[in-house]
Amino acid sequence: ALSQISCVIHASSSEAAERFFDELRRKTYMTPTSYLELIKLFTDLLGMKKGELDMKLNRYKVGAQRLKETETVVDKLKVDLTKLQPVIEQGKKDTAALIVQVDREEAVAKEAQASCEVDEKEAMEAAATATAIKNDCQKELDEALPEYYNAIKALDSLDKKDIQEVKSFAKPPPLVETVLSAVCLLMNRKESWDEAKKLMNDTGFLQSLKDYDKDALAGNVKLTQKLQKYVKRDDFQPDQVKKVSTAAMSLCMWTRAMDVYARVARSIEPKKEKLKEAEDANAAAEAKLDAKKKELKAVQDNVAGLQLQLSRARSKAEKLEQDAETCKVQLGRAEKLLAGLGNESVRWDAASKILEKNIKFVMGDIALAAGFIAYAGPFTAEFRARLISHWLTNAQEVNLTADPNWKCSNILCEPAEIREWNIKSLPTDDLSVENGLLVTRGRRWPLMIDPQGQGNRWIRNMKKDTGLGIIKLSTPNFLRTVENCIREGNAVLLENVEEVLDPSLEPVLLKQVFKKGGQFLLRLGSEDVPYNEDFRFFVTTKMANPHYLPEICIKVTVINFTVTLLGLEDQLVADVVKNERPDLAELRANLVVQIAADKAEMDRLEQLILKLLSEAGDDLLADDTLIVTLDQSKKTGDSCKERMASAEESMKEIDEVTEVLRPCATRASIIYFVVADLANIDPMYQYSLQFFASLFEQRLAASARSDDPQERIQIIIKDFTEFIYTKICMGLFEDHKLLFAFMVCNRCLRHKVHAQFMGKQHITDEEWSFFLRGVEAGKGVVEESIESDCPKWMNAGAFKKLQVLERLTMKGGNKAFEGLTAEMFTPQWEDFGMDDNMTNRKMPGEWGSKLTAFQQLLIIKALRENFLQLVVRHVVEAEMGSH
C-alpha cells in the first residue's frame, strides 16, 4: 500500500505541475529527488510521530488509570479510617487501665524496696561489726603468726643429717636436752633424752612438728603452764641455742612459737565467741535481706512486665494513631488530587481515544504528510487541496488507513507552535500555516516565493532573538557571513534571489557535511568550516512567478508564500481595527500573546502532570512532594484557565468589533489581488503589498469620520475604492482602465460574503465560467446533445451559447435563466436581439427586472459579443456606481 500511494503521490504531483502551468502559467518540476525525499521524510517522520504518539498515549492512559486507582483508594481509606476509630478508642481504654495497674504495682514495689533498704542497712551494720571483731582477732594472731612461720621455715631447713647430728650426742649438751625435753612435753612424751631420741627416730618427726595442732595447745592450759618452765629460762633463746646446735635452735624457735600462739589464741577466745555471734547475726540479716530481695525482684519483675505491656500497648496505640493519621493524610492528598485532576480523567480518556485513532491512521497520515512536504510547496491553496483530496481517495483504494479529515498542521505540529508563528507575524490562514510547516519540517532548505515579503518578515521575527545573518547575492563577501553563521549555529536569510543561485552556495544547499577528526565539517569555497547542527538557511525571492529549473528544485524546497485573500484580509482588518479602535487593537495584541503563553503553559503543565503520574511509584499518595507539585501545577493551570477565559471573552468582544469592520478589509484585499493581476496584462503594472497597505492606512486616517459604525464602513469602502482606482489608473494605459474597473467589480461580486454585504446578488462559478469560456464551459458538465433548432433571427452559435448558459446555471442550482431559450422564439426577443442599441434598452418581459446587470451581460455577450465593452461599462456603473 505504501509503495502504491508513493507512486500515486509522485504521479499526481507531476500531473498537477502540468495543470499548474496550463491554468496559472506557473512552472514547477517534480523530479526523482522529490520521490527520494518523500521516502526519507516518511521514515524520519514515522519514527518520530509513532514515538510521540505512543508516549502521549501511554501518559494519558497511565494518568487516567492512576486517577481511577486513586478513586478506589479513597473509598478504601474511608472504610479503613472508619474501622480504625473504635480500635483506637479501645486501645486508649486498655492503655489507661494498664497505666492505673502499673502505678499501683509501682507503689507496692517502692514500699518493698524501702523495706528491703532498711534490712540491707541492718545487714550491713551486722557485717561491719563481725568484720571489726574478726579484724581485731586477726590483728592479734598476726602478731604471733610471724614467729610461727619463722619456726616452720627453720624446720624446713632441717634435714635428716641435722636430726642425726642431734641424735648422735651420747650425752647431749644441757641446752639441747632442755630444748628436746620441751619438745617431748608438747608432743605428750616423757621429758627425757631417751624419749627424745625415740621421737627423733620417727621418720615423720619434722612433719609432725609442722602439723602440730596449735589451736588444741591453746585450749590446754595445763600443758602451756608446764611449758613455761622451759620458755621462761633466760638461755631458752634461739640465738643462745644456736651456739650449741643449729637443729636445736630450730626446735627452740618452734617451741617458743607454739607457746606464743597458745597464749595469743587464749587471749582472743572471748573475741571469737563475739565474732561467732556477730557472724550468726550477719548471716540471719543476709538471709532476711535475700528473702526481701527475692520479694522485691518478684514485684519489680511484675512491674517490668506491666511496663513492657504498657509500652507495647502505647506503641500499638501510637501505631494505630499513625495509621489513622496516615489514612487522613493520604485521604486528604487523594481528595486534593481528585479535586484538582478528577475532571481531567474524562478529558484524558477522550484524548486517549483520539490518539488511538491517530495511531491507527499514523501510516497513512505520515505518508500523506511526507508527500505534502516533498511535493506541495510550489502549489497554491487550491491545487494543494486537490492533491490532498486525490491522495486520500487513493489511500482508501489501496487500503491505507488515513484520517478522512486529514490536515497537515494537525499531523505534524502542535497548536502552541502555530500560535507562536502567528505571534511572529505569520498569517493565520491555512496556506500560511502549511508554508510554516514546509519551512520547519522539510529536509531541504526552503526557497520561498515571497512577492509580498510576508515569509521574509516571519523569518526575521522568528530568528531575531537567536541570531540571524541577512545577505543578498549582491552583498560583498556574503560567504563570510554564511561561514560565521555555520560556525556559530545561527540562521542565514538570503533575500531577493532571482532564477539562478550562486554555485558557491551549492555545498550549503546540498548539506554536504562530512566528519573528520571527530568533527562535522562543510567545505565552503576552499575552506572546511566546522558545522553546527543549529545552523539554518532560508532563501526568499520577490519574483511573483519565477521559473526555477530542475537543477535548483532538487536542491531546495520551493514554497509558494504568495499572500492569500484570507491571509491579506486578516492583516488589513487588523489595520482597520488599529485605526478605528486603537485601544482594542492594543488589547488584542496583548491578549494574543497572553493566550498563546497561557496555552503553552497549560500544555507544559499537562505534560508535567502526566509525566509525574506515569513516573510515580506504586503508592501514588505516599509522595507528598508529588502531590504538592501536582497541586501547584493544577493551581497554575487554573490561573491560566481563568486568565484564558477572561482573555477569550475579551477576544470575543474584539472579534465582534473586528467582524463588523471586516468588509473594509475584504474590499481592500479584493482590490489588491486585482491590482496584482494587472502584471499579467503588462509586466509594467507591478505594485508591492507594502505600497498598497500604506495607501490603505493613509485612506483610513484621511477618510471622513462617523459615529455610526455602518456609515463609517461605507465611507471607508467607498473612499478607498475610488482612491485606489484613481491612483492605479494614473499608471494604466487608457485601454486597461475599464478592464481594471470591471475586474474590481466582478471580484467583489464573485466574493459571496462581500456581495451579500453590498446587497448584491453574487456571481456564481457557473456564470463566471460561462463568461470566460462560453460554450466550452459546458463541456463535461451538461449534455453534449443540444437541439440544433434555433430562431431564424439568430445564428446557431449564439443560440447554443444560450442553451449552455441555461443548462449550466440550472445544473448549479441557479434558476435565473430557466426558460430563456424558449423565450428566444418570441417577437420581443427578436426585436431586442436585432437592435444595435440593445445595450441601452431594457430586456423584454420580466428578464429586465429579475436578472442582475452581470446576468444580462452574459445574455448580450452570447447574442452580440461585439457589444461586450459597452455592456461592461453598464455593469460597473450598475453594481459599483460611477466615479
Summary of the structure (lengths in Angstrom):
residues: 883
radius of gyration: 62.5
end to end distance: 61.1
largest distance: 210.1
contacts: 2698
relative contact order: 0.07
helix: 74%
strand: 5%
